[in-house]
Amino acid sequence: MAGTRDLVLDRRSASPRRRRPGRAVWLAAAGWLVINAVLMAVAGRHLPLHASELAEPPTAQKVIGTDLMYLEVFALMVVVHLLTRHRRVPDVATRAPERTRARAEVAATLGYGVAGMVGGFLLGRAFGWHAFSFHLDGMVIRTDQPVTIPETLSWALYNLIVFAVVPLIVFRRRYTSEQLSLTSSDRRADLVLIVVVLLIESAVQLAVAGSSSILGLPAHQALLGAPLTLVLGLAGTALPTMVFIYCILTPRYLKLTGSVPATVVLGGLTYATLHFFDGWTNFASPSDALVSVLYLFLFYTGPGMFKTFITIRSANAWTHLWAYHAIAPHTLLDTPMFVKIFGIR
């Protein structure tokens, strides 16, 4: 059982099995610099993307604005570190199998994920909708492309089944809930962690979004739209993200790399990749496709890194979902969109 296998670590001391973080940190920094440089060189005066908030500002302004998001990500990591520095939590790496099997499970899971992404693309296009991604078209980044109720419900159901239900059934046959990081080693500490991060992230999101967020809705629309947004967001993106990356891949990444920084970066890159077909991307030409992919990684890797970090520090996959995903940003930012889709008046 996981409870007898987990190595309990004092976060004030380093695990002897961990590698030095230098290489992963330097590679991530180099990648960030390359992405910035190529975007500035290739995109032209404006990013050629299907969203006015991305395409209308000058390229340099939008890229630098996105870079600033990493300051918040790193600040939140510091907050999480301070809140967990005296905690004793299970070493997430011990929840993964031995290295050979862990490597095979990572390869199989990633291959399955690519197949699921392609399947979502084909299904969405077959019905004349947008390709299914980890965000419904218009979530977080607004587009002018209309979304229908059948598309919305199908997107949520597809992602829930393909990226959450099926992987959970498969891995639950071999691993316990504790080994999948679905239980808490300290509920009170996790609750404090969730509340603090959620309050900070909510304040930031509402301050940036202003009236385009839930704050811009009349009270009755907000009261009806927020629960609907929460449920659809949980089904379509939050639960699939939690199960696919943070229950399954994160412990195995940590087992294989022996490095928390490397695992955090890998978690961020995986999270970004799962948004490959987001509706604002543009693959009309090779240069547009390059800009879309590079901006995708610039925009999503940071949040994915933080989700990985808080999961490792708490050994609980639920903490990221409630602190930094389902409510902030999605319910706060996307309620106006779902109110419009469902015609809530």
C-alpha positions in Angstrom: 0.0 0.0 0.0 1.1 3.6 -0.7 1.0 4.5 3.0 3.8 2.0 3.8 5.8 2.7 0.7 5.8 6.5 0.7 9.0 8.0 1.9 8.1 10.9 4.2 10.4 13.8 3.7 11.1 16.8 5.8 11.0 19.7 3.4 13.7 21.5 5.3 16.2 18.9 4.1 17.0 17.7 0.6 16.3 14.2 -0.5 19.6 12.4 -1.2 18.1 11.0 -4.4 17.5 14.4 -6.0 19.8 15.7 -8.7 21.0 19.2 -8.9 18.5 21.6 -10.5 21.0 23.5 -12.7 20.6 21.7 -16.0 16.8 21.9 -16.1 16.7 25.5 -15.0 19.2 26.6 -17.6 17.5 24.7 -20.4 14.2 26.2 -19.4 15.7 29.7 -19.3 17.3 29.1 -22.7 14.1 27.9 -24.2 12.2 30.9 -22.9 14.8 33.2 -24.5 14.7 31.4 -27.8 10.9 31.6 -27.9 10.9 35.3 -27.2 13.6 36.0 -29.8 11.8 33.9 -32.5 8.4 35.4 -31.8 9.8 38.9 -32.1 11.6 38.0 -35.3 8.9 36.0 -37.1 5.6 37.4 -36.0 5.9 40.8 -37.5 4.1 43.8 -36.0 1.2 41.7 -34.6 0.8 38.1 -33.6 -1.2 36.4 -36.4 -3.6 34.6 -34.0 -7.4 34.2 -34.0 -8.1 36.4 -31.0 -8.2 40.2 -31.0 -6.6 40.4 -27.5 -3.6 38.6 -28.9 -3.5 39.9 -32.5 -4.2 43.6 -32.0 -1.5 44.7 -29.5 2.0 45.1 -31.0 4.0 41.8 -30.9 6.6 43.1 -28.4 3.9 44.4 -26.0 2.0 41.1 -26.0 5.1 38.9 -25.7 6.5 41.0 -22.8 3.1 41.1 -21.2 3.0 37.3 -21.3 6.5 37.1 -19.9 5.4 39.2 -16.9 3.0 36.4 -16.0 6.0 34.3 -15.0 6.7 36.8 -12.2 3.4 35.9 -10.6 4.0 32.2 -11.2 7.4 32.3 -9.4 5.9 34.5 -6.7 3.2 31.9 -6.1 5.9 29.2 -6.0 7.6 31.2 -3.2 4.3 31.4 -1.3 3.7 27.7 -1.7 7.3 27.0 -0.5 6.8 29.1 2.6 3.5 27.5 3.4 4.9 24.0 3.0 8.5 24.4 4.3 7.7 22.8 7.7 5.3 20.1 6.4 6.2 16.5 6.2 4.6 15.1 3.1 5.1 11.9 1.1 7.7 11.9 -1.6 5.6 11.8 -4.8 8.3 9.8 -6.7 7.8 6.8 -4.4 4.3 6.6 -5.7 5.6 5.7 -9.2 6.7 2.2 -10.1 10.3 1.2 -10.7 12.0 3.1 -13.5 11.6 0.7 -16.4 7.8 0.4 -15.8 7.6 4.1 -15.1 9.3 4.9 -18.4 6.9 2.5 -20.3 3.8 4.1 -18.6 4.9 7.6 -19.4 5.4 6.6 -23.1 2.1 4.9 -23.2 0.3 7.7 -21.5 1.8 10.4 -23.7 1.0 8.3 -26.8 -2.6 7.9 -25.6 -2.8 11.6 -25.0 -1.7 12.4 -28.6 -4.3 10.0 -29.9 -6.9 11.7 -27.7 -5.9 15.1 -29.0 -6.1 14.0 -32.6 -9.5 12.3 -31.9 -10.8 15.6 -30.4 -9.6 17.4 -33.5 -11.3 15.0 -35.9 -14.6 14.8 -33.8 -14.9 18.6 -33.6 -14.3 19.1 -37.3 -16.6 16.3 -38.3 -19.5 18.1 -36.7 -18.5 21.5 -38.1 -17.3 22.7 -34.6 -13.9 23.8 -33.5 -11.3 21.2 -32.7 -11.6 20.0 -29.1 -8.6 21.1 -27.0 -8.2 21.4 -23.3 -9.9 24.8 -23.5 -13.2 25.3 -25.3 -12.8 27.9 -28.0 -12.9 31.3 -26.2 -12.0 30.1 -22.7 -9.4 32.4 -21.0 -8.4 33.9 -24.4 -11.5 35.3 -26.1 -12.1 34.7 -29.8 -14.9 36.0 -32.1 -15.8 32.5 -33.2 -19.3 31.4 -32.1 -19.7 28.3 -29.9 -22.9 26.3 -29.6 -24.4 24.5 -26.7 -24.0 21.0 -28.4 -20.3 21.8 -29.0 -19.9 22.9 -25.4 -21.4 19.8 -23.9 -19.7 17.4 -26.4 -16.3 19.1 -25.6 -16.8 18.6 -21.9 -18.0 15.0 -22.2 -15.2 14.0 -24.6 -12.4 15.4 -22.5 -13.8 14.0 -19.3 -14.1 10.5 -20.7 -10.9 10.5 -22.7 -8.5 12.3 -20.4 -9.9 11.6 -17.0 -12.3 8.6 -16.7 -10.5 6.2 -19.0 -6.9 6.9 -17.6 -8.2 6.7 -14.1 -9.9 3.4 -14.6 -6.8 1.9 -16.2 -4.4 3.1 -13.5 -6.7 2.5 -10.6 -6.6 -1.2 -11.4 -2.9 -1.2 -10.4 -2.5 1.8 -8.1 -4.3 3.0 -5.0 -5.9 6.4 -4.6 -2.9 7.4 -2.5 -0.4 6.4 -5.1 -2.4 8.5 -7.6 -2.1 11.5 -5.2 -5.9 11.6 -4.8 -5.8 11.7 -1.0 -4.4 14.3 1.4 -1.7 13.7 4.0 -2.7 16.8 5.9 -6.2 18.2 5.1 -5.9 21.3 7.2 -2.6 22.2 5.7 -3.9 21.6 2.2 -7.0 23.7 2.9 -4.8 26.6 4.0 -2.6 26.2 0.9 -5.7 26.2 -1.4 -7.3 29.3 0.3 -4.2 31.4 0.2 -3.3 30.6 -3.4 -6.9 31.0 -4.5 -7.2 34.4 -2.9 -4.0 35.7 -4.5 -4.8 34.3 -7.9 -8.4 35.5 -7.8 -7.3 39.0 -6.9 -4.8 39.0 -9.8 -7.2 37.7 -12.3 -10.0 40.0 -11.4 -7.7 43.0 -11.3 -6.4 42.2 -14.8 -9.7 41.2 -16.4 -11.9 43.8 -14.7 -15.4 44.1 -16.2 -14.7 41.3 -18.8 -14.7 38.8 -15.9 -17.6 37.7 -13.7 -17.5 41.2 -12.1 -19.1 42.6 -15.3 -22.2 40.5 -15.0 -25.5 41.3 -13.3 -25.9 39.4 -10.1 -28.5 37.0 -11.4 -26.4 36.1 -14.4 -23.4 35.6 -12.2 -25.3 33.4 -9.8 -26.7 31.2 -12.5 -23.6 31.2 -14.8 -20.9 30.5 -12.2 -22.1 27.0 -11.1 -22.6 26.1 -14.8 -19.1 27.3 -15.7 -17.6 25.5 -12.7 -19.2 22.2 -13.7 -18.3 22.4 -17.4 -14.8 23.6 -16.5 -14.3 20.7 -14.2 -15.4 18.2 -16.8 -13.7 19.7 -19.8 -10.4 20.9 -18.5 -9.7 20.8 -14.7 -10.4 17.1 -14.0 -8.7 15.9 -17.3 -5.7 18.0 -16.4 -5.5 16.7 -12.8 -5.8 13.0 -13.7 -3.7 13.0 -16.9 -0.8 15.1 -15.7 -0.8 15.3 -11.9 -2.1 11.9 -10.9 -0.3 9.9 -13.5 2.6 11.7 -15.2 4.0 13.9 -12.4 5.1 11.0 -10.1 6.6 9.2 -13.0 8.4 12.3 -14.3 9.9 12.7 -10.8 10.9 9.1 -10.6 12.7 9.2 -14.0 14.4 12.6 -13.6 15.1 12.6 -9.9 14.8 16.4 -10.1 11.9 18.6 -8.9 12.9 21.4 -11.3 13.0 19.1 -14.3 9.7 17.6 -13.3 8.1 21.1 -12.9 9.3 22.0 -16.4 8.1 18.7 -17.9 4.7 19.2 -16.2 4.5 22.7 -17.7 5.4 21.6 -21.2 2.9 18.7 -21.0 0.2 21.1 -19.9 0.9 23.5 -22.8 0.9 20.7 -25.4 -2.5 19.5 -24.4 -3.8 23.0 -25.5 -2.4 22.5 -29.0 -5.7 22.9 -30.8 -7.0 25.9 -28.8 -9.2 28.0 -31.0 -6.9 31.1 -31.1 -4.1 29.2 -32.8 -3.5 29.7 -36.5 -2.0 27.1 -38.8 -2.8 28.8 -42.1 0.9 29.0 -43.1 4.2 27.6 -41.7 5.1 31.0 -40.1 1.7 31.3 -38.5 1.9 27.8 -37.2 5.4 28.4 -35.8 4.1 31.6 -34.0 1.1 29.7 -32.7 3.2 26.9 -31.2 5.8 29.1 -29.7 3.2 31.4 -28.1 1.2 28.4 -26.9 4.3 27.2 -25.0 5.1 30.7 -23.7 1.5 31.2 -22.5 0.7 27.9 -20.9 4.0 26.5 -19.7 4.2 28.8 -16.7 0.8 27.9 -15.3 1.5 24.2 -15.9 4.8 24.5 -14.0 3.0 26.0 -11.0 0.4 23.3 -11.0 3.2 20.7 -11.0 5.0 22.5 -8.2 2.1 22.8 -5.9 1.2 19.1 -6.5 4.7 18.0 -5.5 4.9 20.2 -2.5 1.5 19.0 -1.2 1.6 15.4 -2.6 -2.1 16.0 -3.4 -3.3 16.5 -7.0 -6.5 18.2 -5.7 -4.7 21.3 -4.4 -3.9 22.7 -7.8 -7.4 22.1 -9.1 -9.1 24.2 -6.4 -6.3 26.7 -5.8 -5.3 27.5 -9.4 -7.6 26.1 -12.0 -11.3 25.4 -11.6 -12.3 28.6 -9.8 -9.4 31.0 -10.7 -9.1 31.5 -13.5 -11.9 29.6 -15.2 -15.0 30.4 -13.2 -13.9 34.0 -12.7 -13.0 34.6 -16.3 -15.2 32.3 -18.3 -18.6 32.8 -16.7 -19.5 35.6 -19.1 -18.7 33.3 -22.0 -20.9 30.5 -20.8 -23.7 32.9 -19.9 -23.6 34.0 -23.6 -23.4 30.4 -25.0 -26.4 29.2 -22.9 -28.4 32.5 -23.3 -28.8 33.1 -19.6 -30.7 36.4 -19.1 
